[in-house]
């Protein structure tokens, strides 16, 4: 595994836009159907906006209709970490970048095959590197 990226709050604020900071460092979310990658079909790799780690491939992206980009699986199992999230009176599973701990979104068990999972990820937490 790649070494963890550790930066203080000031460093993150200098490198990220206010919206990127809010979502990735403060566990926020972007409004549904507003994200840059919500409906894109462009082939490529979706990387973490904070540290550049490859997270998802376009081949695993599908249209879930939920308003955020959705993927059936991460690029590699170790690319993301999952953590129990009980905020907002719900029980969910948070998805974070394993390299820098950026909040990416959540994973649900209502996706299509082959995994049956829906990784619901904020566009603002991603950077698409086109093929």
HELIX and SHEET records of a PDB file:
HELIX    1   1 UNK A    9  UNK A   15  1                                   7    
HELIX    2   2 UNK A   18  UNK A   26  1                                   9    
HELIX    3   3 UNK A   58  UNK A   60  5                                   3    
HELIX    4   4 UNK A   77  UNK A   79  5                                   3    
HELIX    5   5 UNK A   87  UNK A   89  5                                   3    
HELIX    6   6 UNK A  123  UNK A  125  5                                   3    
SHEET    1   A 3 UNK A  54  UNK A  57  0                                        
SHEET    2   A 3 UNK A  44  UNK A  48 -1                                        
SHEET    3   A 3 UNK A 126  UNK A 130 -1                                        
SHEET    1   B 6 UNK A  61  UNK A  62  0                                        
SHEET    2   B 6 UNK A  69  UNK A  71 -1                                        
SHEET    3   B 6 UNK A 118  UNK A 121 -1                                        
SHEET    4   B 6 UNK A 103  UNK A 108 -1                                        
SHEET    5   B 6 UNK A  92  UNK A  97 -1                                        
SHEET    6   B 6 UNK A  80  UNK A  85 -1                                        
END                                                                             
